[in-house]
Every structure is written in structure tokens, then in C-alpha cells.
């Protein structure tokens, strides 16, 4: 386990993969998005928090009955997703890199 933390790119890749799989497999509504509703009489958009799992088909059962024809992320949603999936693991990997490079060599 100690050797894994000495390679920041591996830490970044593993942590990004874990976070991405969590956000794409579980319906966690964290990201700013928009529903487009069209029920025949009305056509409107509604701001709502979306889950990234909606984009892979998890958690969208029943949307057609509600008249939801489309959904997408707003720019804030894309930024939050990028920060959560790449930013936090990047900071953690950078911290590991600094810890490894600033460590005095053992003799």
C-alpha cells in the first residue's frame, strides 16, 4: 500500500475512477441541470439538480409519463462534475507528490 501512494498518477487515476463510477452508477442529484417538459399542451424548462447516472440510463424510469423529453447539465453542473471527478483527486495526488518529493532521503 505504501508503494501505491508514492505514485501520484496512479492515485489520481484510481480516485478519479472511483468517484466517476460512484457518480455515474448511483442517483446522487448534485449537479445543476434542466428538464425540458412537453406534455402536449405545454412546453417549458425547469431548473433542477440532476444526477450523472441519468445520462447512462439509471434513474430515468417514469420520465416519459411526466412529459420530460430532454434533460441536460447547465455550465455550473459541468464545472461541479469536473471538480468532483478530476479536481479533488488531482489535489490529493498533488499532495501525495509533494509528500514524496519533499521527504528527506533515508540512508
Phi, psi and omega per residue, in radians:
X1 nan -0.598 -3.137
X2 -1.108 -0.641 -3.127
X3 -1.200 -0.556 -3.134
X4 -1.119 -0.716 -3.116
X5 -1.277 -0.177 3.088
X6 -1.482 -0.119 3.129
X7 -2.050 1.684 -3.032
X8 -1.118 -0.537 3.130
X9 -1.161 -0.622 3.089
X10 -1.195 -0.715 3.096
X11 -1.055 -0.784 3.127
X12 -1.077 -0.815 -3.096
X13 -1.135 -0.772 -3.114
X14 -1.169 -0.802 -3.119
X15 -1.166 -0.668 3.070
X16 -1.127 -0.721 3.108
X17 -1.116 -0.714 3.128
X18 -1.138 -0.832 -3.132
X19 -1.134 -0.713 3.115
X20 -1.107 -0.733 3.134
X21 -1.153 -0.635 3.090
X22 -1.109 -0.836 -3.079
X23 -1.238 -0.505 -3.122
X24 -1.588 -0.238 -3.108
X25 -1.875 -0.378 -3.130
X26 -2.003 2.413 -3.111
X27 -1.358 1.402 3.111
X28 -1.832 1.891 -3.066
X29 -1.462 1.540 -3.112
X30 -2.024 -0.318 -2.880
X31 -1.855 2.286 -3.117
X32 -1.115 2.229 -3.132
X33 -2.625 -3.021 -3.077
X34 -2.404 2.350 2.933
X35 -1.696 2.427 2.999
X36 -1.857 2.082 -3.068
X37 -1.929 2.290 3.065
X38 -2.476 1.842 -3.098
X39 -1.921 0.362 3.122
X40 1.699 -0.733 3.133
X41 -1.727 -0.552 -3.073
X42 -2.244 2.639 3.032
X43 -2.387 1.988 -3.114
X44 -2.628 2.928 3.073
X45 -2.009 2.671 -3.115
X46 -2.385 2.186 3.078
X47 -1.286 2.341 -3.092
X48 -2.761 2.767 3.032
X49 -1.435 2.256 -3.125
X50 -1.927 2.830 3.034
X51 -1.875 2.565 3.082
X52 -1.198 -0.349 3.108
X53 -1.187 -0.383 3.080
X54 -1.085 -0.540 -3.084
X55 -1.343 -0.252 3.058
X56 -1.869 0.110 3.028
X57 1.695 0.090 3.124
X58 -1.641 2.192 3.082
X59 1.525 0.262 3.139
X60 -1.856 0.167 3.102
X61 -1.117 2.349 3.095
X62 1.549 -0.024 -3.140
X63 -1.213 -0.601 -3.134
X64 -1.169 -0.606 3.108
X65 -1.149 -0.513 3.115
X66 -1.463 -0.096 3.129
X67 1.511 0.213 3.135
X68 -1.404 2.042 -3.094
X69 -1.786 -0.351 -3.118
X70 -2.743 2.725 3.027
X71 -2.623 2.575 -3.140
X72 -2.709 2.836 3.112
X73 -1.514 2.551 2.996
X74 -1.463 2.932 3.127
X75 -0.964 -0.633 3.095
X76 -1.108 -0.619 3.114
X77 -1.155 -0.705 3.083
X78 -1.120 -0.705 -3.138
X79 -1.145 -0.780 3.130
X80 -1.106 -0.719 3.125
X81 -1.105 -0.745 3.137
X82 -1.139 -0.713 3.129
X83 -1.135 -0.763 -3.100
X84 -1.203 -0.677 -3.048
X85 -1.521 -0.640 -3.077
X86 -1.979 -0.587 -3.063
X87 -1.222 -0.882 -3.120
X88 -1.123 -0.812 3.054
X89 -1.104 -0.577 3.097
X90 -1.117 -0.742 3.101
X91 -1.140 -0.706 3.126
X92 -1.134 -0.756 3.124
X93 -1.154 -0.663 3.101
X94 -1.119 -0.687 3.087
X95 -1.096 -0.736 3.106
X96 -1.126 -0.678 3.119
X97 -1.094 -0.800 3.127
X98 -1.123 -0.648 3.127
X99 -1.137 -0.684 -3.122
X100 -1.286 -0.726 -3.069
X101 -1.344 -0.505 -3.132
X102 -1.570 -0.008 -3.119
X103 -1.328 2.264 3.114
X104 -1.145 2.488 -3.102
X105 -1.239 2.403 3.125
X106 -1.540 2.452 -3.137
X107 -1.996 nan nan
